[in-house]
Each structure stands twice: as structure tokens, then as C-alpha cells.
């Protein structure tokens, strides 16, 4: 259970991502969230596209706020959306290759979570 300071911080955080200030004070049933950021696997391949739904999740303000920080919102992505992922222009793979001099970027072994043999 959150104290008054945490509740006020949650209200502020929810307002900053587009939710009503009274949202935190009302009981929320299960809800459906929409991806505003694509989910990638460790190889950098898209696993879940922007716009796909995640259904039957808790509608509590603290849960929705945690998910909003990773690009899941209660409304579908659109041109008028003000979230950071809908506002930033997406880069095509060809544009990313040009930025790196024609080479594809790969994640470092430490980020992938496995050990590689160095010769």
C-alpha cells in the first residue's frame, strides 16, 4: 500500500503520461494495454509489433504506470499520441546501416547474457 507521498508521486507520473488525476483514486478492473514500442529479442528481431494488445492485465494505477514506462498504454498508438515512442521517428534498417558505415550493429555479449569465446 502506498503512502500519501507515493500516491502524489504516482498521480504526477500518471498525469505526465496522459492519465487523469482522479485515475489513481478509483478502483480499476482488468484492462487491455497496447504496445507503443515494439518488443525485441536478444538478436534485435521484432517479437511483438507496435499496436499489438496485452489483454486482461491489472488496471491498478501503479501497474499501469510501470507498464507505461516501457511503452504499454491503455489506448492504441496513433499519429496524435504524445508518448515518447509515437513522437520519435522510427528509423528503417537501411538508415541504421548508413549510420554505422554499412555494418549492422550487434549487442555486446554482456548484454546478451552469454559467454563468447575470444580467439
Secondary structure as GFF3:
##gff-version 3
##sequence-region A 1 119
A	DSSP	alpha_helix	4	16	.	.	.	ID=ss1
A	DSSP	three_ten_helix	21	25	.	.	.	ID=ss2
A	DSSP	beta_strand	31	35	.	.	.	ID=ss3
A	DSSP	beta_strand	39	40	.	.	.	ID=ss4
A	DSSP	beta_strand	46	48	.	.	.	ID=ss5
A	DSSP	beta_strand	53	57	.	.	.	ID=ss6
A	DSSP	alpha_helix	61	68	.	.	.	ID=ss7
A	DSSP	beta_strand	72	73	.	.	.	ID=ss8
A	DSSP	alpha_helix	84	87	.	.	.	ID=ss9
A	DSSP	alpha_helix	93	99	.	.	.	ID=ss10
A	DSSP	alpha_helix	109	112	.	.	.	ID=ss11
###
